[in-house]
Amino acid sequence: MTGRLILIAMALACFGFALRRGIPTGQRALRETRDNLIRIMPMMLVAMPMATFLAELVPSDIASGWLGPDSGISGLLVASFAGGLIPGGPYASFPLVLTFLKAGAGPAQMVALITGWAVLAFHRVVMWEVPVLGFRFALVRTLSSIALPLLAGLIAEALLPLFPHLLAGR
Amino acid sequence: MLALARRHSTLLGLSVITVVAAVLVFVLKGQGAVEHAWGASIDLILGILPSMLAGMLMAGSLRQLVPTGALAKWMGAESGWKGLVIASAVGIATPGGPMAAFPMVLVLSGAGADIGCVIAFIVSWGLNGFNRILVWEVPLLGPDFALLRFISGLPMGFIAGWLSRRMPVKWAPPGDLSA
């Protein structure tokens, strides 16, 4: 797991930079880390079993067929729309994506799914965007970004040969 | 208070889904499958915990180092593509959930950012916010996938902002009586 070691090293380096600004800055960084941890840990402890139980229930042909690496444009479209329907924050979507990936879904399709979740986010439009910014904003924003999940999926498809680890994983 | 209620309702919802899924697995596939899934989730939690802690420390530290909001003066209607690039970057640098990001749209537009820039900001925040990438995406899906996803998503804030400047629908921030 070199990726994990790199992340830990980068985290310590960033914390080092914060400390160089002075002890209070370092303390604020630690306090924010702790607050994040308290907020996220309960979600994670529930979301991970959710993902693994759902993984048992998802028929593998949905992941490897409909959303498989060879599902092409239709797979990207299904993934984009399905992504927009996933409610909740990253604690819900990322464990699900992991589940799909393990069941044989294609990386580009999962890029489209995450993009759909992030930019279409039908639940967020209703819960946050319309109440805080108004219907017109939500309309302009949705119209401007409706094609982005497909586009992101196509870019990912084109970039995939540069990521041999992801191809080897299936 | 409302945010607190929302947070707990999410946890409750996740718990309900988890229990229902566990019962379904037991009924459809038997006790062995339940034990297998339970073991897999323990492995998963233990496996990503170190990365997640590192991601949180990194996000918490970066938050002290990166200022946002002061850049709105470069995000006006005349800012062209540079404004969209700056707005996308600010979106990436903005931590926190929707309770922080949507009010930030009001802050930016109040400080002079145009519709293209605030759309670029919000799309870029939703898709590529560094906080979420560090805390969730890298630990769970691995650095390779996270990088592929990040690169594929990088132009999206810019594209959405560019398109929204050409939309026939006009938007003014709530509270602006001239709208």
Interface residues (C-beta under 8 A of the other chain):
Chain A: G3 R4 I6 L7 I8 M10 A11 L12 C14 F15 F17 A18 R21 T25 R28 A29 L30 R31 E32 T33 N36 L37 R39 I40 P42 M43 M44 L45 V46 A47 M48 P49 M50 A51 T52 F53 L54 A55 E56 L57 G88 G89 P90 Y91 A92 F94 P95 V97 L98 L101 P107 M110 V111 I114 T115 A118 V119 A121 R124 M127 W128 E129 V132 L133 G134 R136 F137 L139 V140 R141 L143 S144 S145 L148 L151 A152 G153 I155 A156 L159 L160 F163 H165 L166
Chain B: R6 R7 T10 L11 G13 L14 S15 I17 T18 A21 A22 L24 V25 L28 K29 A33 V34 H36 A37 W38 A40 S41 L44 I45 P50 S51 M52 L53 A54 G55 M56 L57 M58 A59 G60 S61 L62 R63 Q64 L65 G97 P98 M99 F102 P103 V105 L106 I115 I119 I122 V123 G126 L127 R132 L134 V135 W136 E137 V138 P139 L140 L141 G142 P143 D144 F145 L147 L148 R149 I151 S152 G153 P155 M156 I159 A160 G161 L163 S164 M167 V169 K170 W171 P173 P174
